Amino acid sequence: MSTDDIDDSAAPLIEHLSELRNRLIWSVVAFLVGMMICFTVWNPIFNFLTQPICNALAERGQNCGLFLIKVQEGFFVAVRIAVLGGFALSFPFIAFQLWRFVAPGLYRQEKGALLPFLISSPIMFFLGAAFAYYIVLPIAFSFFLSFQQGGFEPGTVDSARNELASIGFQGSVEEYLSLTMKFVAAFGICFQLPVLLTLLGKAGIVSSAGLASVRKYAIVVILLVAAFVTPPDMMSQLILFAAIYPLYEVSIFLIRRIEKKREAKLRAEGLWVDDEDDESEGPENK
């Protein structure tokens, strides 16, 4: 290979690296802008996130209150909300930059196959997060708060209750945010299952028949994932399993539709070979 050939092959690489650098810079700028916006309104965002625990406490006639256990805790909570909120705000722009970088190297068919998954992925994450916020968190907090007992209000003495040790909720702001975001992120990520499996099916890596044949193993894996990503209470784990397993069945259905469309296309082109015909051919006929 001559020096001129090496220079010609290096030029496109340098151009791609330069484009990647520019798109990364714009993505970081978008993230920082989103982070600053969320930092200025972190208080309303946190108030929104506390609605599940406040509603659960209100049902028990208790005031909704969280405490700053450490002096710096409030600041770090604001920073965490700003980081997570900034990423959520900037994600569409970051995904667009990623698409603009990858798209020129794809064929038209590949673009048509990949773009729906890039669109459906954040939608499924949002659905999982909403499911966790509106359905799972109220049930989980109601379960956790059921372990309170006795009168916990300061300055009150109840002779009937004074024989019991008072157990009441005095939550940490940082611990509550961490638990809530863990729930939201866990359900949002687990709701990506149909997107991932359908993409693998589109690529021919997995098949509907293969997924259907390992249902019993999939049930065990989903139960283990539910036990790992949720707090150690049976109710949350069962809810996550009840939400994820139907998505597994939906994935099998979607992959089966993709396989049927692929088969119909190959039959129309005369390229499809039935398995029965292929197996009927002996070694001497192949």
C-alpha positions in Angstrom: 0.0 0.0 0.0 1.4 3.4 -1.0 1.7 6.5 1.2 -1.1 8.1 -0.9 -3.5 5.2 -0.2 -2.8 5.5 3.5 -3.4 9.2 3.5 -6.7 8.7 1.6 -7.9 6.1 4.0 -6.9 8.1 7.0 -8.8 11.2 5.8 -12.3 9.8 6.2 -11.4 8.4 9.7 -10.3 11.9 10.8 -13.5 13.4 9.4 -15.6 10.8 11.3 -13.7 11.5 14.6 -14.1 15.2 14.1 -17.9 14.8 13.5 -18.1 12.5 16.6 -16.3 15.1 18.7 -18.7 17.9 17.6 -21.8 15.8 18.3 -20.4 14.8 21.7 -19.8 18.4 22.5 -23.3 19.5 21.5 -24.7 16.6 23.5 -22.7 17.6 26.6 -23.9 21.2 26.2 -27.5 20.1 25.9 -27.1 18.0 29.1 -25.6 20.9 31.0 -28.3 23.3 29.9 -31.0 20.7 30.9 -29.2 20.2 34.2 -29.1 24.0 35.0 -32.8 24.3 34.1 -33.7 21.4 36.5 -31.5 22.7 39.2 -33.5 26.0 39.3 -36.8 24.1 39.7 -35.6 21.1 41.7 -38.0 21.9 44.5 -41.2 21.5 42.5 -39.7 18.3 40.9 -39.0 16.9 44.4 -42.5 17.9 45.6 -44.0 15.9 42.6 -41.9 12.9 43.5 -43.1 13.0 47.1 -46.8 12.7 46.2 -46.9 8.9 46.6 -45.5 9.0 50.1 -47.6 12.0 51.1 -50.7 10.3 49.9 -49.9 7.2 51.8 -49.2 9.2 55.0 -52.4 11.2 54.5 -54.4 8.0 54.4 -53.1 7.2 57.9 -53.8 10.7 59.2 -50.1 11.6 59.3 -48.4 14.7 58.2 -46.0 14.4 55.2 -42.5 15.3 56.4 -39.0 14.3 55.3 -35.9 15.3 57.2 -32.4 16.5 56.3 -30.3 14.0 58.3 -27.0 15.6 57.1 -26.2 19.3 56.6 -25.2 18.8 53.0 -28.1 16.4 52.2 -30.4 19.1 50.6 -27.7 20.3 48.2 -26.9 16.8 47.0 -30.5 16.0 46.6 -30.9 19.1 44.4 -27.8 18.0 42.4 -29.1 14.5 41.9 -32.5 15.8 40.7 -30.7 18.2 38.4 -28.5 15.4 36.9 -31.4 13.0 36.3 -33.7 15.7 35.1 -31.1 17.2 32.8 -30.5 13.8 31.2 -34.2 13.3 30.7 -34.6 16.8 29.1 -31.5 16.4 26.8 -32.1 12.7 25.9 -34.1 13.5 22.7 -31.4 15.8 21.5 -28.6 13.4 22.4 -30.5 10.5 20.6 -30.9 12.8 17.6 -27.2 13.5 17.5 -26.4 9.8 17.8 -28.8 9.1 14.9 -27.3 11.8 12.7 -23.8 10.3 13.3 -24.9 6.6 12.6 -27.5 7.1 9.9 -25.1 8.0 7.0 -23.4 4.6 7.4 -26.6 2.6 7.2 -28.5 1.4 4.2 -32.1 2.5 3.7 -33.5 -0.8 4.9 -31.3 -0.6 8.1 -32.5 2.9 8.7 -36.1 1.8 8.5 -35.4 -1.0 10.9 -33.5 0.9 13.5 -35.4 4.2 13.6 -38.7 2.7 15.1 -36.6 1.2 18.0 -34.9 4.5 18.7 -38.4 6.1 19.0 -40.1 3.3 21.0 -37.3 2.9 23.5 -37.9 6.3 25.4 -41.6 5.7 25.1 -41.4 2.4 26.8 -39.1 3.8 29.5 -41.7 6.6 30.1 -44.5 4.0 30.4 -42.4 1.9 32.8 -41.6 5.0 34.9 -45.2 6.1 35.0 -46.3 2.6 35.9 -43.9 2.6 38.9 -44.9 6.1 40.0 -48.7 5.9 39.8 -49.2 2.2 40.6 -46.3 0.5 42.3 -45.0 3.3 44.6 -48.4 3.9 46.3 -48.8 0.2 47.0 -45.2 -0.2 48.2 -45.3 2.8 50.5 -48.6 1.7 51.9 -47.0 -1.6 52.7 -43.9 -0.1 54.2 -45.9 2.3 56.4 -48.1 -0.5 57.7 -45.3 -1.5 60.2 -45.8 1.7 62.3 -47.3 1.3 65.7 -48.1 3.4 68.8 -48.4 7.1 69.1 -45.3 8.8 67.7 -46.3 12.4 67.9 -44.0 14.3 70.3 -45.6 15.6 73.5 -48.5 13.1 73.5 -48.9 10.5 76.1 -51.5 7.7 75.7 -51.7 5.3 78.5 -53.2 2.7 76.3 -50.4 3.0 73.8 -47.6 3.7 76.2 -47.0 0.1 76.8 -45.8 -0.3 73.1 -42.6 1.0 71.7 -43.6 3.7 69.2 -42.5 3.0 65.6 -43.1 5.9 63.3 -41.8 7.2 59.9 -39.2 9.9 59.9 -37.8 9.7 56.4 -34.6 11.1 55.1 -34.9 13.3 52.0 -31.9 11.6 50.3 -33.0 8.0 51.2 -36.5 8.7 49.9 -35.3 10.1 46.6 -32.9 7.2 46.2 -35.7 4.6 46.8 -38.1 6.4 44.5 -35.6 6.7 41.7 -34.6 3.1 42.1 -38.2 2.0 41.5 -38.7 4.4 38.6 -35.4 3.4 36.9 -36.0 -0.3 37.5 -39.4 -0.4 35.9 -38.3 2.0 33.1 -35.4 -0.3 32.2 -37.4 -3.5 32.5 -40.0 -2.1 30.1 -37.3 -2.1 27.4 -37.6 -5.9 27.2 -39.9 -5.8 24.1 -37.7 -3.3 22.4 -34.6 -5.4 22.9 -36.0 -8.8 22.1 -37.8 -7.4 19.0 -34.6 -5.8 17.8 -32.8 -9.1 18.3 -35.6 -10.9 16.4 -35.3 -8.4 13.6 -31.6 -9.1 13.3 -32.3 -12.9 13.3 -30.4 -13.5 16.6 -33.5 -14.9 18.4 -36.7 -16.4 17.1 -40.3 -16.6 18.4 -40.0 -20.4 18.6 -36.8 -20.2 20.6 -38.3 -17.7 23.1 -41.4 -19.7 23.5 -39.4 -22.9 24.2 -37.6 -21.3 27.1 -40.7 -19.7 28.9 -40.1 -21.6 32.1 -36.5 -20.3 32.3 -37.6 -16.8 31.4 -40.0 -16.9 34.3 -37.2 -17.8 36.7 -34.9 -15.1 35.3 -37.7 -12.4 35.5 -38.3 -13.4 39.1 -34.6 -13.1 39.9 -34.4 -9.7 38.2 -37.5 -8.5 40.1 -35.9 -9.6 43.4 -32.7 -7.9 42.6 -33.9 -4.5 41.3 -36.8 -3.9 43.8 -36.7 -3.6 47.6 -37.0 -6.9 49.5 -40.8 -6.9 49.8 -42.8 -9.6 48.0 -45.5 -7.2 46.8 -43.2 -5.1 44.7 -41.5 -8.1 43.2 -44.8 -9.7 42.2 -46.0 -6.4 40.7 -42.8 -6.1 38.6 -43.1 -9.8 37.5 -46.8 -9.3 36.6 -45.7 -6.3 34.5 -42.7 -7.8 32.8 -43.8 -11.3 31.9 -46.7 -10.1 29.7 -44.1 -7.9 27.9 -42.1 -11.1 27.2 -45.2 -12.7 25.6 -45.7 -9.5 23.6 -42.1 -9.8 22.4 -42.8 -13.3 21.1 -45.9 -12.0 19.3 -44.0 -9.2 17.7 -41.1 -11.4 16.6 -43.6 -13.9 15.1 -45.1 -11.1 13.0 -41.7 -10.1 11.8 -40.9 -13.7 10.9 -44.1 -14.0 8.9 -43.4 -10.8 7.0 -39.9 -12.0 6.3 -41.2 -15.4 5.1 -43.8 -13.8 2.8 -41.1 -11.5 1.2 -38.7 -14.4 0.6 -41.6 -16.6 -0.8 -42.5 -13.7 -3.2 -38.8 -13.6 -4.3 -38.6 -17.4 -4.7 -35.9 -17.6 -2.0 -37.8 -19.4 0.7 -37.0 -23.0 1.5 -39.4 -25.0 3.7 -37.8 -26.9 6.5 -39.7 -30.1 5.5 -38.3 -29.9 2.0 -34.8 -29.3 3.3 -35.0 -32.2 5.7 -36.4 -34.6 3.0 -33.3 -34.2 1.0 -30.8 -36.8 2.0 -27.0 -36.3 2.0 -26.8 -37.8 -1.4 -29.2 -35.1 -2.8 -27.4 -32.1 -1.3 
